[in-house]
Amino acid sequence: MEIFNSVSALRLYLESQRRDNKSIGFVPTMGALHAGHGSLITASRAGNDLTVCSIFVNPTQFNNPDDLAHYPRTLAADCAMLQAAGCDAVFAPSAQEMYPEPAVVKFDFGALERVMEGQFRPGHFNGVGVVVSKLFNIVQPDRAYFGQKDLQQTAVVRQMMVDLGFQIELHICPTLREADGLAMSSRNVNILAQHRPAASTIFRILNQAKTSLLAGESSKTAQVHAAEAFASQPDFKLAYFEIVNLHTLQPVAACQPEGQTAICAAAFLGKVRLIDNVVF
Ligand code: PAF
């Protein structure tokens, strides 16, 4: 497995791979890799000749300096994991390499970012848009792989690709979960041991709401029940619990026709902010 820190060296390598007619799959990450990332690498390997993974904790998508400071950084372990998973190349640039000058251009994703994460993390999706578009321009992959856990991010990336005309196939891969249902996330390592048993609550409440909505309950009532369920868990502080159209991400009054509804939640467990969703 090749490891690159510079844009120019990675470009040279990828140019020669493209000359050999190799198709390129790309998995952008911020490191602290887990089995969920592993599944993206597996999907990329299955669909491409070559798989590139980027590891870059992108400062411009953090609106909270404390969150950035505590984001786990495990580059050596990440590279070992990627090598074992059969990844071909890692791109691990410094912040200076990615942003020799601060980006001036700003992304505004309109209604897509006025809800949920966008409402609670101002500037977050601008940072995601800037870094993902830069990474796409550097790697120029045929296919890119993202996890469904960051559902709003996938919608924003899809919009950016349409608006900027990226000719890249977008693949959204299912969320991987721990045995108790907790969605795998790089942030999970920061969950305190005494909070860990409660962490699966978020997935349990999402599923309860899904069952109620499918039985005809209104979104408003499902939200009230979810808020009560979170309130009964002393270590959890709910940020939002939204029932939305899967594509527009706008709130819906009730369950949408088959395949159209997403329930998305964000909550603090102690100091760790967790997000999760179910789609149906
Ligand atoms: O999902 C992530 O890890 C990040 O938001 C991404 C897509 C790598 C951009 O920094």
Residues whose N, C-alpha, C, O or C-beta is under 5 A from the ligand:
A	BS01	PAF	P28 T29 M30 F56 N58 V131
